[in-house]
Amino acid sequence: MNIVRVQTRDGLICYGCEVGDEVFRLQGDLYGSFSEGAELLQPVRRLAPVVPSAIYAIGLNYREHAVEMKAKLPEYPVVFMKSTSSVLDPDCPIILPRHLHSDKVDYECELAVVIGRTCKNVAAENALDYVLGYTCANDVSARDWQKDYGGGQWVKGKSFDTFCPLGPVLVTADRIPNPQILPIRTILNGAIRQESYTGDMIFSVAELIAFLSGSTTLLPGTVILTGTPPGVGVAADPQCFLKPGDDVAIEISGIGTLRNPVVAEVS
């Protein structure tokens, strides 16, 4: 099932099931029992498919990305968090920071995992049972605030407003039984900048859920960004950072295309 979150003509925000070009209201509880309803919705705006309870992200989780960054392969997942206020809807603009200025804002295509029920201390072999579904994400990163001005922590450079686009749909886990075989890429202004597949992950989706849930409760609605493949702007020669007027699209086979324009913050 392809689940969307939309705003209708009367201002109602609700979940729906996308079937072709039509959207039917979702019946039931997104984190419980739900089904496709009979009511046809008339969306005027597509929103991020979930409202995260938390956002965990993983650094250096693609082998070839670690190579381009000249980094050792990690022994354990490299974990950081993004603010839930950084979530951005499809087609809405990524805003380049100008109050806390950055000229080094980068794109990162990522497979996002949405946890569907409370989990703690789960084994990797059972971890996918806790997945509600998958969507596209862009782990937008201000590299200067990540590396130079963040006090040794990545959170600030990863958590500016609009730095976590999600969408366009949430594909339920039954439609993607194996999340490690998905082609993934970033297209910037019509040119492919990143292109790989999720099988290059160092730690699989199941292993990440097992690690993150170790002695830690993951609540329903937790979003996990699973890392980015090679081709990021900071590793390019010459470096390639986002600028006003850019158009960045994240594509994952079986999920769709998440597209966002880029603008500068109005101070």
Number of C-alpha atoms within 10 A of each C-alpha: 17 20 26 24 27 24 17 15 12 9 11 10 15 16 23 27 24 20 12 7 5 12 24 21 22 23 16 13 10 17 13 10 8 11 15 17 14 11 12 13 20 15 21 12 15 19 26 25 26 22 15 19 15 17 22 19 23 20 17 25 25 24 20 19 22 19 13 15 15 10 11 10 16 14 8 11 20 12 18 15 18 23 19 20 15 18 25 22 24 25 21 16 22 31 20 26 20 12 9 10 12 15 14 20 25 21 27 23 32 27 28 25 28 27 26 22 17 14 22 17 16 22 15 16 10 12 21 22 16 19 23 22 25 27 30 32 35 30 29 24 26 27 21 16 23 20 14 12 13 15 11 10 15 23 18 18 22 27 22 23 19 24 29 26 28 30 30 27 28 27 25 19 20 12 14 15 11 13 20 16 13 16 16 22 24 29 19 18 13 11 10 14 20 21 17 19 19 24 16 17 20 22 22 18 24 20 19 23 27 22 21 19 19 15 12 13 14 23 18 21 22 24 29 26 29 30 27 34 27 23 23 21 20 19 14 14 7 8 11 17 18 25 18 14 12 16 19 26 25 28 24 24 13 14 22 17 21 25 26 22 20 18 18 15 15 9 7
